[in-house]
Amino acid sequence: MNLLNKSANHQPSVLEKIAGHEQVVFCNDPVSGLQAIIAIHNTTLGPALGGTRMAPYASMDEALDDVLRLSKGMTYKCAAADVDFGGGKAVIIGDPAKDKSPELFRAFGQFVDSLGGRFYTGTDMGTTMDDFVHAMRETTRIVGTPESFGGSGDSSIPTAAGVINGLRATIETLYGSDDLSRATYAVQGLGKVGYKVAEQLLDAGARLYVSDISEQSLKDITLKAERSPGTVQVVAPHEIHLTDADIFVPCAFGGVINDTTIGTLRCKAICGSANNQLQRDELAHTLREKEILFAPDYIVNGGGLIQVADELYGANPERVLLKTRHIYDAVLEVFREAHADSITTLEAANRMCDKRIANRGARNSFFTNTIKPKWNIRNH
């Protein structure tokens, strides 16, 4: 009997929803109030790696849909970054402003530990490293830890480095040279990553348009421009995508390329750190029709993932930054394949990742058999 057979007009069951995943764990601890879901999508490349987000989901179905989508995305992100990990993700159901407690994160740590090294996790939207200090009392499967805990520290540094390498590949494709000063840029968002990207572009002598909701960040980048060969012009957040910049650099929220904004874009290319820049994957076809080059975000923003994956072998910032240089090669490969086969860059990126996963073949047991986490808070 096939429990996954579909009848007409019926809503998909939980088994149908998770059919493309290896394992989905529902976590419930009445004492701490923990309700969470851990989704392991694919471990062909190695144990699953992905952050844990906390949000006040309206229903368990909404939380499940989110964790399934995010964990699948991590499989492709790990393949694109060429790290020995597969895709996973976790969500904790609750208001991060009201529902956190040490006991809740210790309970979550116990569930992570029960998976025996199949899943490694760290911070994401709604969670902080202070939360995971409590989880670390129950498991060694936590990544992205502070340097004081033996970790690699600020992941925005390699993330920004990866964006710069993605921009170099984009400029190379547009102009035949990877000189950053050859293009103008519209940087949306001056957070930890966006600010570092803008700084490096200014140091390279580029002309920038920038936007952010933080007046202090705008003042800081303006002062930076006065000491740099580049220039900066501040524009309103709702107008940043309307500038005549050559390259739009989304470094804030997702879904910025949507049915409303896509028709107003004047740029030649899009390359930034924001996750899920396309509100719908189908919009990649519209960008191709408009001859706007799109660097898939899950490749461009892979520097932070590279760092947390590398951390489990022993934090080494120089090794991480060396590996982020491969983002340049990966983006060029995607552009070339998309052009050669007349497909979108998103299709080319997904195909590249599918090939890497298929070529790995047998499951990779090297990591779990030979690498042991170096930090255990219970021993300190």
C-alpha positions in Angstrom: 0.0 0.0 0.0 1.4 3.4 -1.0 0.5 5.9 1.7 1.7 8.8 -0.6 -0.9 8.2 -3.3 -2.7 11.5 -4.1 -6.4 11.7 -4.7 -8.1 14.6 -6.4 -8.5 17.9 -4.5 -7.0 16.7 -1.3 -4.6 18.7 0.9 -1.1 17.2 1.0 -0.4 15.1 4.1 2.6 15.5 6.3 4.1 12.4 4.6 3.6 13.9 1.2 5.2 17.2 2.3 8.3 15.6 3.7 8.7 13.0 0.9 11.8 14.8 -0.5 13.5 14.9 2.8 15.5 12.2 4.6 14.3 13.0 8.1 12.0 15.4 9.9 11.9 15.5 13.7 9.1 17.1 15.7 10.4 18.2 19.1 8.2 18.7 22.1 9.2 19.4 25.7 6.2 20.4 27.9 8.4 21.4 30.8 10.3 24.2 28.9 7.5 24.8 26.4 9.8 23.9 23.5 8.0 23.1 20.2 10.4 22.8 17.3 11.0 21.0 14.0 14.4 19.8 12.7 14.4 19.0 9.0 17.3 17.1 7.3 16.9 17.3 3.6 20.0 15.5 2.1 23.2 14.2 3.6 24.9 13.0 0.5 27.6 15.5 0.9 27.9 15.1 4.6 26.0 15.7 7.8 23.3 18.3 7.6 24.2 21.9 8.4 21.8 24.8 8.9 20.8 27.5 11.4 17.9 27.5 13.8 15.3 30.3 13.5 12.7 31.2 16.1 9.4 32.8 15.0 5.8 33.0 16.2 4.4 30.8 13.4 0.7 30.9 13.1 0.4 27.1 12.8 2.5 23.9 12.8 1.8 23.6 9.1 3.4 27.0 8.5 6.4 26.1 10.5 6.8 22.8 8.7 6.5 24.5 5.2 9.2 27.0 6.3 11.7 24.5 7.6 11.3 22.2 4.6 11.9 25.0 2.2 14.9 26.3 4.1 16.5 22.9 4.6 16.3 22.1 0.9 17.9 25.5 0.2 20.8 24.6 2.5 21.5 21.5 0.5 22.1 23.6 -2.6 24.0 26.3 -0.7 26.4 23.6 0.7 26.8 22.1 -2.7 27.6 25.5 -4.2 30.1 26.4 -1.4 31.8 23.0 -1.9 31.7 22.1 1.7 31.4 18.5 3.1 27.9 19.1 4.5 24.3 18.5 3.4 21.2 20.6 4.0 19.3 20.9 7.2 17.4 23.6 9.2 15.5 23.9 12.4 12.6 26.2 13.5 11.5 26.9 17.1 7.9 28.0 17.3 7.6 31.0 19.6 8.0 34.7 20.0 11.8 35.4 20.3 11.0 38.5 22.4 8.9 36.7 24.9 9.3 32.9 24.9 13.0 32.3 25.2 14.5 30.7 28.3 17.7 28.8 29.2 15.6 25.6 29.7 14.0 25.9 26.3 17.4 26.0 24.5 18.9 23.2 26.7 15.9 21.1 25.7 16.5 22.0 22.1 20.2 21.1 22.5 19.2 17.6 23.8 17.1 17.0 20.7 20.0 18.1 18.4 22.3 15.8 20.3 19.9 12.8 19.9 20.5 12.9 16.2 24.1 11.6 16.8 25.9 14.1 14.5 23.5 14.1 11.6 22.7 17.7 12.2 24.8 20.8 13.1 23.2 24.1 13.8 23.7 27.7 15.0 22.0 31.0 15.0 19.5 32.3 12.5 16.6 34.8 12.5 15.3 35.2 16.0 18.1 33.4 17.7 21.5 34.6 19.1 24.7 33.0 20.3 23.7 33.8 23.9 20.8 31.4 23.3 23.0 28.7 22.0 25.4 28.9 24.9 22.6 27.1 26.8 22.2 24.6 24.0 25.9 23.9 24.1 25.5 22.5 27.6 23.7 19.6 26.0 25.4 19.1 22.7 28.6 19.7 20.8 26.8 20.1 17.5 26.7 23.9 17.6 28.5 26.1 15.0 29.1 29.8 14.6 30.3 30.1 18.1 32.1 33.2 19.5 35.9 33.1 19.6 35.8 32.9 23.4 34.1 29.5 22.9 36.6 28.3 20.4 34.7 29.4 17.4 35.5 31.5 14.4 33.8 34.8 15.4 32.1 37.3 13.1 30.7 35.5 10.0 29.9 38.8 8.2 33.6 39.1 7.3 33.7 36.1 4.9 30.1 36.7 3.8 31.1 40.2 2.6 34.3 38.8 1.0 32.2 36.3 -0.9 29.9 39.1 -2.2 32.9 41.0 -3.4 34.1 37.9 -5.3 30.6 37.5 -6.7 30.7 41.1 -7.9 34.1 40.6 -9.5 32.7 37.7 -11.5 29.7 39.8 -12.5 31.9 42.7 -13.7 34.1 40.3 -15.5 31.1 39.0 -17.4 29.7 42.4 -18.1 32.9 44.3 -19.1 35.7 41.7 -19.5 37.5 42.9 -16.5 37.1 42.3 -12.8 38.1 45.8 -11.8 35.5 46.9 -9.2 35.9 50.6 -10.0 34.5 50.0 -13.6 30.9 49.8 -12.3 28.5 51.8 -10.2 26.6 50.0 -7.4 23.3 50.5 -5.6 23.8 48.9 -2.1 20.5 48.2 -0.4 21.2 47.7 3.4 24.2 48.7 5.4 24.0 46.0 8.1 27.0 43.9 9.1 27.5 42.5 5.6 26.3 45.4 3.4 28.4 47.9 5.2 31.6 45.9 4.7 30.7 45.4 1.0 30.2 49.2 0.6 33.5 49.9 2.4 35.5 47.6 0.1 33.8 49.0 -3.0 34.7 52.6 -1.9 38.3 51.5 -1.3 38.3 50.2 -4.8 37.3 53.6 -6.1 33.7 52.8 -7.0 30.7 55.1 -7.1 27.9 54.0 -4.8 24.2 54.7 -4.1 23.3 53.5 -0.7 20.2 53.1 1.5 19.4 52.0 5.0 16.9 52.7 7.7 19.7 53.5 10.1 20.8 57.2 10.0 24.0 56.3 11.8 25.0 53.8 9.2 24.4 56.3 6.5 26.5 58.9 8.3 29.3 56.4 8.9 29.5 55.3 5.2 29.4 59.0 4.1 32.4 59.7 6.4 34.1 56.6 5.0 33.6 57.9 1.5 35.4 61.2 2.4 38.5 59.1 3.2 38.2 56.8 0.2 38.8 57.1 -3.6 35.1 56.2 -4.2 32.0 58.3 -3.8 28.6 57.7 -2.2 25.1 59.1 -2.7 22.4 58.4 -0.1 18.9 57.6 -1.5 15.6 56.6 0.1 15.2 52.8 0.8 12.1 52.6 -1.5 14.1 54.2 -4.3 17.4 52.3 -4.2 16.3 49.8 -6.9 15.3 52.7 -9.2 18.8 54.2 -9.6 20.9 54.0 -12.8 23.6 52.0 -11.1 25.1 49.2 -13.1 24.7 46.6 -10.4 22.0 46.3 -7.8 23.4 44.9 -4.5 20.6 43.7 -2.2 22.0 43.2 1.3 18.8 43.5 3.4 15.6 41.6 3.2 14.4 38.9 0.8 11.8 39.2 -1.9 13.2 42.5 -3.2 12.8 41.3 -6.8 9.1 40.9 -7.1 6.2 41.4 -9.5 6.1 45.1 -8.5 9.8 46.0 -8.6 11.0 43.9 -11.5 9.5 46.1 -14.1 11.2 49.2 -12.7 14.8 47.9 -12.6 17.3 49.9 -14.6 20.4 47.9 -13.6 22.5 45.6 -15.8 23.1 43.0 -13.0 22.0 41.9 -9.5 24.5 40.5 -7.0 24.2 40.8 -3.3 24.0 39.0 0.1 20.3 39.0 0.8 18.7 35.6 1.0 15.8 34.7 -1.4 16.1 37.9 -3.5 13.6 36.5 -6.0 10.1 36.5 -4.5 9.4 33.6 -7.0 11.9 31.5 -8.9 10.0 32.2 -12.1 11.1 35.8 -12.0 14.6 34.5 -13.1 13.0 34.1 -16.5 11.8 37.7 -16.5 15.3 38.9 -15.6 16.8 36.9 -18.4 14.2 38.4 -20.8 15.2 41.9 -19.6 18.9 41.0 -20.1 19.6 41.6 -16.4 22.4 39.3 -15.2 21.4 37.6 -11.9 24.1 36.1 -9.6 22.1 33.5 -7.5 22.1 34.7 -3.9 22.8 31.3 -2.3 26.1 31.1 -4.1 27.1 34.8 -3.6 26.4 34.8 0.2 28.1 31.5 0.9 31.0 33.0 2.8 29.3 32.7 6.2 28.5 29.1 5.6 32.0 28.4 4.5 33.2 29.8 7.9 30.9 27.8 10.1 31.6 24.6 8.2 35.4 25.2 8.5 35.0 25.9 12.2 34.3 22.2 12.9 37.8 21.4 11.7 39.3 24.1 13.9 38.8 27.9 13.3 41.2 29.2 10.6 40.2 32.6 9.2 42.9 32.6 6.5 41.7 29.2 5.2 38.1 30.5 5.1 39.0 33.6 3.1 40.9 31.5 0.6 37.9 29.3 0.1 35.6 32.3 -0.4 37.6 33.1 -3.5 36.0 30.1 -5.2 32.7 32.0 -5.2 34.2 34.0 -8.0 34.8 30.8 -10.0 31.4 29.4 -9.2 29.5 32.5 -10.3 31.5 32.6 -13.5 30.7 29.0 -14.2 27.0 29.7 -13.6 27.0 32.7 -16.0 28.8 30.7 -18.7 26.6 27.7 -18.5 23.4 29.8 -18.5 24.6 31.6 -21.6 25.8 28.5 -23.4 22.5 26.6 -22.8 20.1 29.5 -23.0 18.7 29.0 -19.5 18.4 31.2 -16.5 21.3 31.6 -14.1 19.2 30.2 -11.3 18.6 27.0 -13.4 22.3 26.9 -14.2 23.2 27.2 -10.5 20.7 24.5 -9.4 22.0 22.2 -12.2 25.6 22.7 -11.1 24.7 21.8 -7.5 22.6 18.8 -8.6 25.7 17.5 -10.5 28.0 17.9 -7.5 25.6 16.0 -5.3 25.1 13.2 -7.9 28.8 12.9 -8.5 29.5 12.4 -4.8 27.4 9.2 -5.1 27.9 7.2 -1.9 27.3 9.0 1.4 30.2 10.9 2.8 31.2 9.4 6.2 34.6 11.1 6.4 33.5 13.9 8.6 31.5 12.0 11.2 34.1 9.2 11.4 37.2 11.4 11.8 36.4 14.9 13.0 35.4 15.6 16.5 34.0 19.0 17.7 36.8 20.7 19.7 34.6 22.5 22.2 32.3 21.0 24.9 31.0 23.5 27.4 30.2 20.7 29.8 33.9 20.0 30.2 34.8 23.7 31.0 
